[in-house]
């Protein structure tokens, strides 16, 4: 109904690319559904699910970028474990065979070389066992540029100056941190723009990459520099080992062995084996380091994966480095295949579950980027949707109000907005206790408490702030609600969440200057649009839940008046007008809401102004059509609204609208409802409707489907305002005989042997018109008898259905039952046929 309501979605990971578009079926009669016909929700759901399943079927699997890193980590681990194995064997050989068996017979040079090599290798192996831990912590050293990507980045020169200041002033950092905390507190919880360079750190504990191991010279002994120190120590020790071992293997100067000295006869072989093992182990280690440098420094593997993953810039490199070190650590510390089981999504979910704010931010950033990326989103959202603790954590993050946690909160909201786009995932999100309250916290609006019971607090919406983008959270909160509201049960939860519905309705308010301004901020228009979309979905909910929601929406005193302002001033925003009109149409399903809408000054007039307005672009046609449907709904079974409409002196314009293709269907509905529900006191005011009779008759003869249905329904009421002479003159002006009209009515009954879902009332209206034509007119009775009307009426009796008993529908539930059953109409017609 609304064309403006569009959507803003263990081991190796599969990436899906769309390779074909699916053909969509269109309705044979009309692509537009209204309140005057039942809406087949099963068909819509099936079409949607078929599209999704078809899209999934027509995909191909593409290699995930991070597989390059896990494969690289595997190859490094093979070299590392081989080197470590040889080193361990050499260490055992030296301690057991050489120093144990030949210690007193070794040449002094060999003894000290073996001792030096063992010490070097022992230190290297020990440092190697801890290097990964230091590297792991060192990944945080680049978060100066990446951890808050939307903050201003420090230049290299200012960073160097800051480090020099730190060396000479140990208390500088602490003083700056305290100053930053005071600034944040002094601005009421929003940090000063000049202090965003203060990193987001836990307030009661150290950040590991910034721990000073010694009280002085802290820049040198910060943990992020220790990993570099250990790296070069290992390279130097391995190089020394290669030099010493190669030197001894080349010279073979292991000392002389006297004849008959059995204690020294195997010493040369034992030393050769040891030096060979030491050389091989050191060469393997240097080969690993060379391969590392080749891939990382020369081939830019990490940058390549970062680019393919589209994580972006320095912040993306933080994530890629951390993922690589974790994969490498798993390969080294466990099975070499453990790292192959990692992927970026599960890695991000693990980080999100951490207690470290920085790790949570990295995890949230990865999930956000992959959820928004068309190549990765399906797989990512599927994995998140199956991990309930992750969804729970994302929902919890929506409540974070600390300005230093703004980015994490924003990423969590963006992931949830994509997650809510999938029906099953939306149910999981809504099923988390307190989820709706958390989503409500994103909406930055409130009303001050009134000073007395007879006044309402002033509305206050926080749209933006220099250092905190509140409007983004407003948009994300409304977007999540909009997607969740597609489910019937979730709509009930939204309505039951305390204070949420008034918040949403507050966002539907738009000032006159905003609606009339050609250069209005897109963010402000988007806020109004999304709030209207949410209210529309809530109002169109079916069943008992929908009835309660419509009542609650209409009881909020600002609902109708906010929409009235949009109707009055929103000519430049047709999408907002259409959404507002469709909300009124949905609310009009309830009698009390109908009276509230009609009783709000200017609403009916605004709708008629839109309905009759000409000279607008084609895109405005949908708004005019929606306005006509809303007016027809508001006139249905409402004597007060019919009276209000007639006071606007719109009858002649409605009659003229019957000749306009865009307006005639809804104009006919409005006129029929005015004739039916205005009451006897309005006879004189409606007398002018007889001028429409020729147009109505001609449309019955030439029209089809909805047009024919509404015109047949209107004709029976128009003729009631004419006597026999006037009706005869009308047929002459129309150039159509009563026999031709009778034939058309019988053909309608023959064509529709059973009720049609798109035009459920056409048989009822045809019988009503036939009854009018036969009343006190024997000639018409003979005509209908000759045409076989009796047979068709008996067929109608055999095929009647509840579908024909209602004026309007909420989904598949009929509402506003006709006062006269179709059985009674058939019996009346049959009795008239017997009077011939």
C-alpha positions, 0 to 999 in steps of 0.5 A: 500500500505504501511505495515509500516504505522501503527498507534501509538486511566454527570454520571457514566462512562462505561469502555469497554473491548475487548472480541473478535477479528473480522474476516477481509475480504481479497481481492480475487485477491490481498491485495495490491493496486497500482496507476495502479488500482482504489482504492475503498475508500468506501470499506476501510472506511466500513471495518474500520467502521465495525471493530469499530462498531463490537468492540463496540458491542462485549464489556461489561460494567465494573465498573469505579474505581472512583465509589467507591469514589463517593459511599464512599462520599455518605455514609459519607454525610449521616452520616454528614447530620444526625449529622448536623441535630441532632446538629441543633435540639439540638442547637434549643432545647437548645436556645429556650427551655432550655436557653429560658424557664429554664435559671433562673431555671437551676442548675449552673452546667447544665447552664455552661455545656449547654453553653460549649456544645453549644459553642463547637458544635457551633465552631465545626459546624462552623469549619465543614462548612469551613473544606471542603474548607481547605481540598480542598486547602490542596490537593495542599500540596502533589503537592510537590511530584506530580505536576511535576512528571518528576522532581526530587522529594524532599527527606523528610529530605531536605523538613524538612530542607527547612521548618526549614529554612522557619521558621527562614528566612521569606524571604528565599522563596521569594529570592529563587523564584527570583533566580529561575526566574533569572535563567530561564530568563538567559538561554533563556527561558529554566530552569536550571536543578538545579532549577526544584524544584522551583514549577510552580506557578502563577507569580503575585499571591499566591498559596493558599496552601502556603499562610502564615496567619501570617508573622512569624511562617509561617510553622505552619500557612500555609493553608495546615496545617489549615485543619489538625488543624480543623480536630483534633479540631472537633474530640476533641470537639465531644469527649468532647461533648460525655463525658459531655453529657454521664456524665450528662445522667448517673448521672441525677443530674439536681437539686431538684424540690420542690413540687408545683414548676410548673416552674421546673417540665419539666426541667429534661425531657428537659435536658435529651432530650438535652443531648441525642441529643448532645450525638447522634450528637457527636457519629454520627460525631465520627462514620463518622470520624471512618468510614473515617479513616477506609476506607482511612487509613486502607483499603487504598481506595484512593490508591486502586482507584489510582491503578485501575485507573492507574494514577500512584504514587504521582501525581495520588494521587493528582488527586484522593484526589482532586476528592474525596474532590470535590465529598464529598463537592457536597454531603454535600453542595447539595443533597447527590446524587450530588456526584454520578453524578461525574466521573473522565473524566468530573472532569478533563475537569472541571479542564482543564477549570480552570484558575489555572495552577496546576488545568489545569495540573491535568486535562490534566494528568487525560485526558492523562492517561485515553486516553492512557489506553485501558480500558478507552480510548473509553469512554474518547475520546468520552466525550472529542470529544463532548465537544468543549470548552475542545478541544479548550483548549487542542489546545490552550495549544499546544502554551504554550512555558514556560518551567514550562508548559512543562508537561501540554503542553505534556499531551495536545498534547498526548490527541490530538494525541489520539483524532485525531485517530477518524475521527469525532473528527479529524474534530472537532480538525481541525475545531478550528480556528488556530488549524494547527498553534498550531500544527505547534508550536510543531515542533521545526524547523526553517531556518535562513533567507538567507542573499540574494535572491540567497541563502537559510537559514540554517536548524535548528532542535532542537531535545533535550535539557537537561531540555526540551524534544523538540523531544517529541513535534516533535514526537507528532506534527507529529503524530497528523498531520499524523492522521489528514491527513487521512481526505481529507479536513484536508489535504487541511488545512495542505497544506494551513497553512503557513510554515507547509509543509516546516517544515514537509519536513525538518524532512524527512532529515536524515544524512548518519551516522544516516541511516547507524548506527545500534545503531541510536537513536530510537527517531531520526529514529521515527522523520524521519518516522513520517514526511515521513508518513505525506508527504505520506498521503498528497501526496496520497490525491485525487482530486483537493486538492491532485493535489495542495498538490503534486505540493506544496510538489514537489516545496519544493526543499528539498523533492526529495533530502531528499528522495534520501539520504534515498534511497542511504544510508538507506539499514538498514532502509527499512521502511524509504525507502519504505515510501520515494519511495511511496512518489515519486510514489504519486508525479509522478501523476503530470507531473512537479513532475515527471520531477523534480524527474527524473532530480534529480541526483541519484534518478532513479539509487537509485530506480533501485539499490533497485529494483534489489538488491538481497540477502536481507531478506524477509521484504525487498521485499516490498521495492523492489516492491514499487521501481518497481512501482515508476519506472513504474510511472516515466517512464509513459508518460515521454520521458525524464525519459525513456531516463534517464533510458535507459542511465543507461543500465538496459534493460537486467536486466529488461528482466531477472527480468521478470522471478523473481516472486517478480519483474516480474509484475513491470518489465513488466510495466517498459518495456512496458512504455519504449517501449511506451514513449521512442520515435522512436530514442530509437529503437536500445536501446530497440531492446534487449527487444525481448529476453523477448518474450518467457518469456512473451508468457509463462506468458500469457498462464499460468498467472492470474490476474495482471501478465497476464494483464501486460504481455499481455500489454507488448507482443503487444509492444515487437512484434513490434520490430520483423519481421515475421520470428523473431516472428515465431522463438520466438513462436518455442522457447516458445513452443507455437503456435500462435493458442494457443495464440489466443485462450488464448486472446479470453478466456480472453475476455470471462472471463472478460465480463465487466471491472474488478477493479483490472485489468482494462486494460486487455481487452484493452491489449488483443485486442491490441495484437490480432490486432498485430497478425492479421495485415498482417497475414491472417492465424491468422485472420481465427483462430480468426474468428473460435474462435468467436472473433467477438462476443466477440468484440461486447460484449466489445462494449456493456460493455466499461467503463471509467475504461478502459480508463486510465493508472493510478488512484488517488483514483477513479479518472482516470489519464493519459488517453489512446490516443486510445479509446477502441472503436477505438481498437475494430473497428480496430480489427473488420475491420481486421476480415473482411479482410479474 
